[in-house]
Amino acid sequence: MRLLLHLATRYAFSRQNRHRGTSVRIALGLALCLFAIIAVLSFMQALQRNQFEDIRTFESFDLQIDLQSNDYSAAKEAANQIEELDSVQHAFVYADIPVIAQGTNGSTVAGRLRGIEGEGRFLSNLNSYRGFLFQDGQVASSYSNTHSIDMGESLTLTFLKKGRQATVVPSRRELEVGAIFYTSSYDFDISTFLCNVETLLAMQGDAPLKIGVFTLEDVKDVKGELVQLGYERTSTWMEINASLYSAMELEQKMMALMLFLMVLVILVHIRNSARRLLLAKQTEIAMLRTIGLTKAKVQTIFVLQAAVVAIIGSLVGIFLSYGALAIYPTLSAYVYRSMGVHLEPAIRSGELLVLCIVIVVFSLLASYQGTHRILKADIMEMFTHDEIN
């Protein structure tokens, strides 16, 4: 077996082999195809992971509890009770109300005013560009809106409030812009103004209070614990963003389909390349049969040759993938300028291993089928004809 493996290696990449270039091109083609699949998969997964992380940090958090009362003291007690759970990383009170914000220059921005206890993961991912966040009687605007709303300006907020005769009536309140913030989520920045909960309740005392929850555990399991505690109106971030999550799942399925088609292209490339290489080796196959090697040993040599070429191509593809991942931090600034997001691509070793195994196995099958067809012919026919069908 060692001798057959040695012959297979020499037939694939020996310097004296006149078909060495064909083997090199096949291996390089496999490497580039593998690298392309891994690169696309890594970036698509990084994009989704980045967007989901923004949603869980800024928008709806890991879990959200709708409270039936707008009593701030009771809400804080409930948040403290929830935070004592081992599965909960942080729990905090917040409230959102829709507003139309008008700056001193007359420009308006439609969005929401979020009153929140600025702690935990939310605060750690919130960057203060100027000023101090969550000051009493002040509002924080995002850097995205500084062209119309700047630091120190008086901001007029128009919102709906319960009236005596009408169900709701428009109301106005002026607050000073005490801070400018920015986050990694442009969608959140462009439509959100921040303040503490007391400031929001001073404007609209009947604003519905909610509790946001951060956790490192599975959100469905944590939801079950909260429901058992009596918080029936608990929703996970996936339920709150059901339409977006469904769209992301559809995108993931389409990505999987596209990658499957790319794998099919690789397999067709392997089959055609194996056929081309075996046809180039047809004379050598006849010579081996002439000196007395059995069909089984000849077939083993060229199946092993295909395995050597496929394994080397896969290893080069893995090297290119991990090499690109290693130099990505140097190129991340260019990616940010073109895409506007900081991505952290990662390679899933399990998926990469499965893909490499599929490539090697299919190479073996294609080579086995090709040599089996060639070896059916007479030895002299192999010498006299360029191609055996």
Secondary structure, DSSP 8 states (H G I E B T S, - for coil): -HHHHHHHHHHHH-TT-TTHHHHHHHHHHHHHHHHHHHHHHHHHHHHHHHHHHHIIIIIS-SEEEE-S---HHHHHHHHHHHHTSTT-SEEEEEEEEEEEEE-TTS-EEEEEEEEE---HHHHHT-EEEEE-SS-TTEEEEEGGGTTTS-TT-EEEEEEEEE-SSSSEEEEEEEEEEEEEEE-S-HHHHHHEEEE-HHHHHHH-TT---EEEEE-SS-HHHHHHHHHHTT--SEEEHHHHTHHHHHHHHHHHHHHHHHHHHHHHHHHHHHHHHHHHHHHHTHHHHHHHHHTT--HHHHHHHHHHHHHHHHHHHHHHHHHHHHHHHHHHHHHHHHHHHHHSS-------HHHHHHHHHHHHHHHHHHHHHHHHHHHTS-HHHHHH-S---
